[in-house]
Amino acid sequence: MDTHEDEVTIDDAAVVWSVATEEISERLVEQPLVVVMHGRGSHENDLAQLFPLLPAGCVYASLRAPLSGAPYGLGGWTWFTASGANGPERASVDAAVAAVIAWLDRAEGRFGAPPAIAALGFSQGGMMSIELMRAAPHRFAAAVNLSGASAHGAVAGDEVLAARRPPLFWGRDVADPIIDAAAIARTEEFVPAHFDVTARLYPGIAHSISQEELVEVSGFLVEALRLDGAVA
C-alpha cells in the first residue's frame, strides 16, 4: 500500500503526556523528555500505563503511530507499511522517523527544549527508538528497545552514531515468537558497533514486557539521563 506524505504525521492531539499540559514547559526546563512509542497494532495509551513504573524526574510523551492498522488487518496503529523479506522498507522507516522528529520540533517550539531526550519503544516502537538515534545521533541521549530490532539498510547518521556510542538498553526473550531470527542477527551485529549496549534476556516473557525488565529499564534511564533514581 502506498502512503501519502500527509498521512505520515504524528497527531499532536493524541499524545499522552505524563504531566498536565500546563506543567510541561516548567518541567522541561530541567527534566529530560522520554519519547515513548507503542508496538504494531496498538495505541498511545498502551505504554502510557508504564509512566508510574518509570523514574521520576522525566517528562514522558507517548505517541500514536502515524498509520492506521486497518489496511493490514490490525486494530490500532502502526509505524510502518507492510514489511518485506528484510522487515519494513527503508522508505517507510524513514518516513516514520521524520514524522517523530517533526513532532519533536513542534513540541519544543511549544514547550521549550529539554536538557536531554531519550527514545523508548516496544516492538515496532523499539525499532523506532534505534532508528531515531540513527537519524539524529546528536539529538537523542539514550534509547530503550524492548522486544524490537534495528531496521535494514544504511543511514546517514550511522558513522556519527558509531563515534558517539550512546547508551542503548535492549531487552528481549530469546524465544520471542514475533521478531524473526534474521532481524535479531542483524541487530546483534549492528548495535554493538554503534551503541554502548546494555543487553538483557528475559526467558519466558515471549513478546511482552516484564516487571523485572521495567526495573532494569528504570535503572538504565537513571544512569543514562543522570536522574536521582526516584520513581514517579
Backbone as CSV, one residue per row, in Angstrom:
resi,resn,N_x,N_y,N_z,CA_x,CA_y,CA_z,C_x,C_y,C_z
1,MET,0.846,-1.205,0.000,0.000,0.000,0.000,0.868,1.236,0.000
2,ASP,0.612,2.169,-0.897,1.344,3.425,-0.917,0.780,4.344,0.146
3,THR,1.658,5.154,0.726,1.250,6.058,1.785,1.490,7.485,1.340
4,HIS,0.457,8.319,1.426,0.621,9.715,1.075,1.409,10.431,2.150
5,GLU,2.192,11.421,1.736,3.058,12.125,2.667,2.272,12.729,3.820
6,ASP,1.058,13.259,3.534,0.322,13.925,4.596,-0.245,12.943,5.621
7,GLU,-0.191,11.648,5.334,-0.650,10.653,6.293,0.422,10.324,7.338
8,VAL,1.685,10.561,6.979,2.782,10.194,7.860,3.086,11.368,8.781
9,THR,2.185,11.562,9.735,2.246,12.677,10.666,1.822,12.192,12.047
10,ILE,2.517,12.656,13.060,2.114,12.367,14.433,0.983,13.316,14.811
11,ASP,-0.090,12.753,15.351,-1.236,13.548,15.784,-0.915,14.176,17.144
12,ASP,-0.670,15.479,17.152,-0.307,16.165,18.391,-1.393,16.005,19.459
13,ALA,-2.643,16.002,19.033,-3.750,15.920,19.984,-3.860,14.543,20.627
14,ALA,-3.254,13.522,20.011,-3.343,12.163,20.544,-2.201,11.829,21.500
15,VAL,-1.226,12.708,21.634,-0.084,12.421,22.509,-0.543,12.366,23.964
16,VAL,-0.111,11.317,24.673,-0.407,11.191,26.101,0.841,11.612,26.873
17,TRP,0.707,12.688,27.637,1.815,13.204,28.437,1.713,12.681,29.864
18,SER,2.843,12.595,30.523,2.861,12.135,31.914,2.516,13.240,32.899
19,VAL,2.455,14.473,32.437,2.113,15.613,33.288,1.051,16.449,32.588
20,ALA,0.374,17.266,33.344,-0.654,18.143,32.776,-0.030,19.115,31.781
21,THR,-0.795,19.470,30.758,-0.282,20.345,29.705,0.311,21.624,30.262
22,GLU,-0.337,22.210,31.262,0.134,23.480,31.804,1.444,23.343,32.579
23,GLU,1.861,22.096,32.882,3.099,21.885,33.616,4.279,21.530,32.707
24,ILE,4.004,21.216,31.452,5.053,20.667,30.587,6.224,21.626,30.434
25,SER,5.954,22.879,30.097,7.038,23.835,29.868,7.913,23.994,31.102
26,GLU,7.284,24.122,32.260,8.045,24.298,33.504,8.914,23.081,33.804
27,ARG,8.364,21.891,33.565,9.113,20.667,33.846,10.279,20.489,32.876
28,LEU,10.058,20.837,31.587,11.097,20.598,30.584,12.276,21.556,30.701
29,VAL,12.153,22.567,31.513,13.304,23.440,31.750,14.448,22.643,32.368
30,GLU,14.111,21.683,33.242,15.127,20.937,33.973,15.092,19.436,33.737
31,GLN,13.981,18.903,33.241,13.824,17.458,33.180,13.905,16.930,31.746
32,PRO,14.552,15.777,31.566,14.623,15.171,30.237,13.246,14.758,29.725
33,LEU,13.134,14.677,28.422,11.933,14.177,27.756,12.202,12.755,27.274
34,VAL,11.284,11.852,27.568,11.361,10.488,27.049,10.209,10.287,26.074
35,VAL,10.541,10.060,24.806,9.556,9.827,23.757,9.221,8.340,23.748
36,VAL,7.957,8.000,23.967,7.521,6.618,24.149,6.699,6.173,22.937
37,MET,7.020,4.988,22.399,6.391,4.536,21.154,5.912,3.087,21.269
38,HIS,4.639,2.887,21.008,3.997,1.580,21.151,4.348,0.649,19.999
39,GLY,3.843,-0.579,20.096,4.076,-1.576,19.066,3.011,-1.573,17.981
40,ARG,3.193,-2.441,17.007,2.302,-2.565,15.852,0.898,-2.964,16.298
41,GLY,-0.096,-2.240,15.813,-1.477,-2.557,16.127,-1.937,-2.078,17.484
42,SER,-1.136,-1.246,18.147,-1.506,-0.756,19.461,-1.826,0.742,19.382
43,HIS,-1.671,1.451,20.487,-2.102,2.846,20.544,-1.336,3.581,21.634
44,GLU,-1.521,4.880,21.685,-0.745,5.746,22.570,-1.004,5.500,24.052
45,ASN,-2.165,4.935,24.409,-2.477,4.708,25.819,-1.854,3.430,26.379
46,ASP,-1.337,2.597,25.497,-0.791,1.313,25.916,0.416,1.518,26.847
47,LEU,1.511,2.039,26.317,2.721,2.203,27.126,2.608,3.355,28.115
48,ALA,1.609,4.217,27.949,1.409,5.278,28.946,1.108,4.681,30.314
49,GLN,0.621,3.446,30.349,0.378,2.768,31.624,1.669,2.531,32.410
50,LEU,2.798,2.598,31.713,4.087,2.362,32.374,4.632,3.604,33.064
51,PHE,4.070,4.766,32.801,4.630,6.003,33.363,4.882,5.906,34.866
52,PRO,3.926,5.408,35.660,4.165,5.366,37.112,5.270,4.393,37.526
53,LEU,5.664,3.496,36.606,6.669,2.486,36.918,8.060,2.898,36.455
54,LEU,8.159,4.048,35.821,9.427,4.556,35.301,9.932,5.686,36.195
55,PRO,11.199,6.057,36.079,11.766,7.037,37.003,11.077,8.398,36.943
56,ALA,10.934,9.005,38.123,10.527,10.398,38.187,11.692,11.254,37.684
57,GLY,11.433,12.530,37.536,12.489,13.406,37.043,12.555,13.464,35.542
58,CYS,11.584,12.819,34.861,11.458,12.899,33.404,10.041,13.313,33.052
59,VAL,9.889,13.871,31.873,8.578,14.061,31.267,8.448,13.000,30.179
60,TYR,7.354,12.230,30.220,7.123,11.170,29.239,6.021,11.597,28.277
61,ALA,6.227,11.306,27.004,5.225,11.605,25.982,5.024,10.357,25.132
62,SER,3.831,9.750,25.212,3.523,8.549,24.450,2.809,8.936,23.159
63,LEU,3.415,8.580,22.036,2.908,8.980,20.725,2.037,7.894,20.113
64,ARG,1.104,8.308,19.259,0.333,7.382,18.434,1.056,7.243,17.088
65,ALA,1.293,6.022,16.662,1.918,5.797,15.353,1.082,6.446,14.250
66,PRO,1.712,6.826,13.145,1.020,7.652,12.159,0.092,6.922,11.201
67,LEU,0.152,5.595,11.132,-0.617,4.857,10.129,-1.679,3.986,10.787
68,SER,-2.879,4.005,10.253,-3.926,3.113,10.734,-3.536,1.666,10.458
69,GLY,-3.834,0.788,11.411,-3.557,-0.624,11.199,-4.607,-1.324,10.355
70,ALA,-5.731,-0.661,10.066,-6.848,-1.303,9.361,-6.459,-1.910,8.010
71,PRO,-5.649,-1.220,7.177,-5.298,-1.829,5.884,-4.492,-3.112,6.000
72,TYR,-3.950,-3.380,7.182,-3.127,-4.567,7.391,-3.837,-5.587,8.283
73,GLY,-5.155,-5.401,8.448,-5.932,-6.326,9.251,-5.711,-6.185,10.740
74,LEU,-5.294,-4.994,11.161,-4.996,-4.740,12.562,-5.942,-3.702,13.136
75,GLY,-6.156,-3.764,14.434,-6.712,-2.623,15.124,-5.592,-1.645,15.411
76,GLY,-5.918,-0.538,15.994,-4.881,0.393,16.427,-4.093,1.013,15.286
77,TRP,-2.802,1.201,15.545,-1.952,1.994,14.659,-0.612,1.304,14.450
78,THR,0.046,1.655,13.358,1.331,1.048,13.025,2.302,2.128,12.549
79,TRP,3.567,1.868,12.753,4.588,2.847,12.368,4.977,2.708,10.902
80,PHE,4.869,1.497,10.368,5.391,1.237,9.028,4.326,0.581,8.154
81,THR,4.527,0.694,6.849,3.707,-0.049,5.903,4.127,-1.517,5.947
82,ALA,3.503,-2.358,5.147,3.760,-3.793,5.190,5.246,-4.087,5.010
83,SER,5.729,-5.100,5.737,7.143,-5.447,5.718,7.479,-6.346,4.538
84,GLY,8.729,-6.218,4.058,9.251,-7.123,3.051,10.043,-8.237,3.708
85,ALA,10.860,-8.909,2.919,11.626,-10.044,3.432,12.615,-9.622,4.518
86,ASN,13.113,-8.388,4.454,14.082,-7.892,5.427,13.453,-7.002,6.493
87,GLY,12.132,-7.058,6.625,11.460,-6.182,7.567,10.896,-4.962,6.847
88,PRO,10.569,-3.916,7.578,9.962,-2.726,6.965,10.861,-2.123,5.890
89,GLU,10.251,-1.641,4.831,11.022,-0.978,3.787,11.672,0.282,4.346
90,ARG,12.890,0.558,3.881,13.650,1.694,4.398,12.877,2.999,4.256
91,ALA,12.171,3.184,3.152,11.433,4.434,2.940,10.335,4.607,3.975
92,SER,9.677,3.511,4.368,8.618,3.581,5.355,9.188,3.901,6.737
93,VAL,10.331,3.309,7.061,11.004,3.609,8.332,11.411,5.073,8.374
94,ASP,12.023,5.537,7.293,12.484,6.928,7.249,11.319,7.907,7.380
95,ALA,10.175,7.574,6.789,9.004,8.447,6.883,8.498,8.529,8.310
96,ALA,8.456,7.393,9.015,8.007,7.391,10.406,8.971,8.168,11.296
97,VAL,10.260,7.977,11.076,11.271,8.696,11.855,11.147,10.198,11.620
98,ALA,10.986,10.590,10.360,10.833,12.017,10.051,9.593,12.601,10.723
99,ALA,8.527,11.808,10.805,7.298,12.279,11.447,7.521,12.532,12.933
100,VAL,8.264,11.648,13.600,8.536,11.840,15.025,9.446,13.050,15.242
101,ILE,10.439,13.207,14.406,11.332,14.353,14.561,10.581,15.652,14.299
102,ALA,9.674,15.646,13.328,8.859,16.840,13.078,7.957,17.133,14.279
103,TRP,7.392,16.074,14.893,6.603,16.279,16.112,7.467,16.868,17.220
104,LEU,8.683,16.355,17.363,9.583,16.856,18.399,9.898,18.333,18.170
105,ASP,10.095,18.721,16.923,10.306,20.140,16.609,9.115,20.977,17.068
106,ARG,7.910,20.480,16.791,6.711,21.219,17.190,6.591,21.292,18.710
107,ALA,6.866,20.166,19.375,6.762,20.136,20.829,7.760,21.091,21.471
108,GLU,8.975,21.122,20.959,9.973,22.035,21.507,9.602,23.487,21.213
109,GLY,8.995,23.730,20.051,8.544,25.075,19.746,7.449,25.549,20.680
110,ARG,6.629,24.617,21.126,5.518,24.973,22.014,5.927,25.012,23.487
111,PHE,6.733,24.022,23.906,7.007,23.861,25.335,8.441,24.184,25.738
112,GLY,9.325,24.334,24.757,10.734,24.545,25.053,11.527,23.253,24.928
113,ALA,12.834,23.391,24.764,13.704,22.234,24.579,14.154,21.681,25.926
114,PRO,14.055,20.386,26.136,14.501,19.781,27.388,16.027,19.670,27.416
115,PRO,16.602,19.404,28.574,18.060,19.250,28.661,18.578,17.988,27.978
116,ALA,17.719,16.987,27.829,18.099,15.745,27.146,16.834,15.059,26.661
117,ILE,16.991,14.212,25.642,15.866,13.460,25.084,16.279,12.000,24.950
118,ALA,15.393,11.101,25.366,15.588,9.670,25.157,14.398,9.121,24.381
119,ALA,14.615,7.997,23.707,13.551,7.323,22.965,13.351,5.939,23.563
120,LEU,12.091,5.582,23.819,11.761,4.279,24.412,10.606,3.678,23.630
121,GLY,10.775,2.430,23.196,9.689,1.817,22.448,9.652,0.312,22.580
122,PHE,8.483,-0.247,22.286,8.252,-1.695,22.314,7.977,-2.201,20.909
123,SER,8.630,-3.297,20.502,8.406,-3.957,19.224,8.698,-2.985,18.072
124,GLN,7.717,-2.624,17.248,7.980,-1.610,16.221,8.462,-0.314,16.851
125,GLY,7.924,0.035,18.011,8.388,1.227,18.710,9.829,1.098,19.157
126,GLY,10.257,-0.134,19.483,11.657,-0.372,19.806,12.549,-0.124,18.604
127,MET,12.104,-0.578,17.434,12.838,-0.266,16.215,12.910,1.237,16.013
128,MET,11.813,1.923,16.271,11.802,3.376,16.139,12.825,4.036,17.062
129,SER,12.988,3.499,18.267,13.941,4.109,19.192,15.358,4.049,18.634
130,ILE,15.721,2.931,18.034,17.041,2.811,17.412,17.140,3.706,16.190
131,GLU,16.094,3.709,15.365,16.159,4.458,14.109,16.163,5.972,14.332
132,LEU,15.532,6.446,15.399,15.630,7.862,15.734,17.056,8.234,16.090
133,MET,17.739,7.376,16.823,19.136,7.617,17.159,20.005,7.632,15.907
134,ARG,19.700,6.761,14.950,20.475,6.714,13.710,20.266,7.965,12.876
135,ALA,19.037,8.458,12.855,18.717,9.616,12.035,19.205,10.927,12.649
136,ALA,19.193,10.993,13.984,19.551,12.244,14.679,20.437,11.921,15.874
137,PRO,21.669,11.459,15.628,22.513,10.964,16.715,22.910,12.016,17.739
138,HIS,22.861,13.289,17.367,23.200,14.336,18.324,21.987,14.794,19.139
139,ARG,20.800,14.404,18.730,19.602,14.915,19.377,19.134,14.037,20.531
140,PHE,19.434,12.756,20.464,18.954,11.808,21.466,20.098,11.325,22.339
141,ALA,19.857,11.325,23.650,20.899,10.944,24.600,20.952,9.445,24.847
142,ALA,19.829,8.749,24.685,19.765,7.326,25.004,18.534,6.725,24.349
143,ALA,18.533,5.390,24.250,17.388,4.691,23.674,17.113,3.410,24.445
144,VAL,15.838,3.021,24.469,15.402,1.765,25.074,14.612,0.996,24.021
145,ASN,15.091,-0.192,23.688,14.471,-1.040,22.678,13.960,-2.302,23.374
146,LEU,12.639,-2.395,23.521,12.010,-3.519,24.182,11.398,-4.447,23.144
147,SER,11.948,-5.647,23.030,11.430,-6.659,22.094,11.361,-6.133,20.668
148,GLY,12.358,-5.381,20.277,12.418,-4.853,18.920,13.755,-5.164,18.270
149,ALA,13.958,-4.616,17.077,15.174,-4.858,16.311,15.544,-3.587,15.557
150,SER,16.702,-3.593,14.940,17.081,-2.486,14.066,16.543,-2.742,12.663
151,ALA,16.371,-1.692,11.895,15.926,-1.824,10.505,17.128,-2.083,9.601
152,HIS,16.853,-2.638,8.434,17.939,-2.909,7.490,18.296,-1.639,6.722
153,GLY,19.464,-1.656,6.104,19.896,-0.530,5.279,20.743,0.461,6.054
154,ALA,21.540,1.234,5.307,22.418,2.233,5.911,21.672,3.551,6.101
155,VAL,22.096,4.322,7.107,21.536,5.631,7.405,22.678,6.630,7.501
156,ALA,22.433,7.852,7.079,23.490,8.862,7.033,24.133,9.095,8.390
157,GLY,23.351,8.948,9.476,23.892,9.216,10.800,24.672,8.078,11.420
158,ASP,24.815,6.949,10.734,25.443,5.776,11.337,26.892,6.017,11.741
159,GLU,27.626,6.749,10.922,29.039,6.993,11.236,29.176,7.850,12.494
160,VAL,28.335,8.870,12.596,28.349,9.716,13.797,27.929,8.903,15.012
161,LEU,26.918,8.074,14.842,26.432,7.237,15.945,27.540,6.306,16.439
162,ALA,28.276,5.710,15.528,29.352,4.799,15.898,30.450,5.524,16.664
163,ALA,30.682,6.782,16.322,31.696,7.569,17.031,31.215,7.974,18.423
164,ARG,29.924,8.280,18.560,29.363,8.716,19.843,29.087,7.557,20.786
165,ARG,28.580,6.454,20.260,28.219,5.258,21.035,27.375,5.608,22.259
166,PRO,26.189,6.169,22.040,25.308,6.493,23.164,24.743,5.227,23.793
167,PRO,24.205,5.326,25.008,23.680,4.140,25.693,22.385,3.626,25.070
168,LEU,22.299,2.319,24.938,21.104,1.634,24.438,20.787,0.464,25.353
169,PHE,19.536,0.378,25.798,19.043,-0.800,26.511,18.279,-1.656,25.517
170,TRP,18.641,-2.948,25.436,17.942,-3.871,24.535,17.508,-5.084,25.352
171,GLY,16.213,-5.180,25.595,15.665,-6.289,26.351,14.755,-7.141,25.494
172,ARG,14.836,-8.472,25.665,14.014,-9.371,24.850,14.029,-10.764,25.450
173,ASP,13.154,-11.597,24.926,13.165,-13.037,25.190,13.846,-13.710,24.007
174,VAL,14.806,-14.573,24.269,15.494,-15.261,23.175,14.519,-16.088,22.347
175,ALA,13.376,-16.459,22.933,12.352,-17.225,22.220,11.183,-16.344,21.782
176,ASP,11.418,-15.060,21.582,10.370,-14.148,21.121,9.731,-14.706,19.849
177,PRO,8.416,-14.928,19.845,7.779,-15.543,18.682,7.475,-14.570,17.546
178,ILE,7.689,-13.275,17.752,7.330,-12.271,16.751,8.540,-11.774,15.961
179,ILE,9.627,-11.467,16.637,10.818,-10.945,15.969,11.619,-12.105,15.415
180,ASP,11.813,-12.150,14.095,12.430,-13.328,13.493,13.948,-13.342,13.680
181,ALA,14.534,-14.496,13.417,15.962,-14.711,13.671,16.834,-13.774,12.850
182,ALA,16.422,-13.491,11.618,17.225,-12.608,10.764,17.288,-11.201,11.339
183,ALA,16.164,-10.714,11.890,16.149,-9.383,12.488,17.013,-9.332,13.742
184,ILE,16.978,-10.393,14.540,17.827,-10.454,15.732,19.293,-10.481,15.332
185,ALA,19.637,-11.288,14.340,21.028,-11.375,13.892,21.512,-10.027,13.367
186,ARG,20.661,-9.345,12.616,21.021,-8.021,12.095,21.282,-7.050,13.244
187,THR,20.429,-7.102,14.252,20.556,-6.187,15.379,21.772,-6.521,16.229
188,GLU,22.031,-7.806,16.429,23.202,-8.227,17.201,24.495,-7.782,16.529
189,GLU,24.491,-7.654,15.229,25.675,-7.165,14.516,25.751,-5.643,14.568
190,PHE,24.601,-4.973,14.428,24.609,-3.513,14.305,24.838,-2.790,15.623
191,VAL,24.093,-3.154,16.662,24.091,-2.294,17.852,25.420,-2.255,18.610
192,PRO,26.180,-3.349,18.724,27.449,-3.217,19.457,28.451,-2.294,18.765
193,ALA,28.302,-2.134,17.462,29.211,-1.268,16.711,28.806,0.195,16.756
194,HIS,27.616,0.487,17.276,27.106,1.857,17.229,26.633,2.384,18.584
195,PHE,26.484,1.514,19.578,25.964,1.915,20.880,26.811,1.324,22.002
196,ASP,26.690,1.904,23.163,27.126,1.275,24.404,25.917,0.481,24.902
197,VAL,25.908,-0.806,24.649,24.696,-1.616,24.783,24.587,-2.283,26.153
198,THR,23.431,-2.142,26.750,23.033,-2.967,27.887,22.016,-3.964,27.356
199,ALA,22.429,-5.202,27.147,21.563,-6.233,26.561,21.111,-7.195,27.658
200,ARG,19.813,-7.430,27.717,19.255,-8.318,28.729,18.280,-9.295,28.090
201,LEU,18.323,-10.538,28.559,17.389,-11.574,28.122,16.446,-11.903,29.272
202,TYR,15.168,-12.085,28.939,14.135,-12.383,29.937,13.370,-13.629,29.487
203,PRO,13.873,-14.799,29.814,13.210,-16.033,29.374,11.771,-16.095,29.860
204,GLY,10.896,-16.489,28.935,9.506,-16.701,29.292,8.592,-15.504,29.083
205,ILE,9.122,-14.327,28.723,8.225,-13.175,28.543,7.620,-13.140,27.146
206,ALA,8.153,-14.001,26.228,7.684,-14.010,24.833,7.807,-12.611,24.234
207,HIS,6.715,-12.074,23.705,6.769,-10.739,23.097,6.012,-9.781,24.021
208,SER,6.658,-9.436,25.130,5.995,-8.607,26.133,7.049,-7.905,26.977
209,ILE,6.601,-7.239,28.035,7.484,-6.525,28.952,7.205,-7.052,30.355
210,SER,8.256,-7.395,31.079,8.083,-7.928,32.426,8.400,-6.877,33.486
211,GLN,7.973,-7.159,34.703,8.278,-6.271,35.831,9.784,-6.198,36.054
212,GLU,10.455,-7.341,35.966,11.916,-7.357,36.119,12.579,-6.452,35.083
213,GLU,12.089,-6.521,33.856,12.656,-5.699,32.793,12.445,-4.214,33.087
214,LEU,11.265,-3.853,33.570,10.989,-2.446,33.869,11.909,-1.922,34.961
215,VAL,12.209,-2.752,35.940,13.145,-2.345,36.995,14.510,-2.032,36.373
216,GLU,14.956,-2.878,35.454,16.264,-2.657,34.830,16.232,-1.476,33.865
217,VAL,15.114,-1.292,33.179,14.975,-0.110,32.320,15.049,1.161,33.155
218,SER,14.387,1.151,34.301,14.405,2.319,35.170,15.823,2.639,35.620
219,GLY,16.563,1.614,36.021,17.952,1.829,36.412,18.794,2.364,35.276
220,PHE,18.538,1.847,34.077,19.248,2.323,32.893,18.976,3.807,32.650
221,LEU,17.698,4.204,32.713,17.355,5.606,32.467,17.931,6.518,33.538
222,VAL,17.919,6.073,34.777,18.510,6.876,35.860,19.971,7.177,35.550
223,GLU,20.697,6.158,35.117,22.125,6.350,34.826,22.335,7.130,33.535
224,ALA,21.620,6.753,32.480,21.851,7.378,31.175,21.464,8.851,31.168
225,LEU,20.403,9.196,31.917,19.912,10.571,31.935,20.315,11.316,33.205
226,ARG,21.103,10.652,34.050,21.619,11.275,35.275,20.503,11.791,36.174
227,LEU,19.574,10.900,36.458,18.448,11.234,37.299,18.772,10.897,38.752
228,ASP,17.840,11.238,39.641,18.056,10.986,41.065,17.605,9.602,41.501
229,GLY,16.947,8.868,40.567,16.577,7.483,40.860,15.192,7.288,41.420
230,ALA,14.477,8.364,41.680,13.121,8.221,42.212,12.180,7.681,41.154
231,VAL,11.111,7.020,41.601,10.078,6.529,40.690,8.850,7.390,40.865
232,ALA,8.202,7.740,39.729,7.033,8.634,39.781,5.914,8.017,40.592
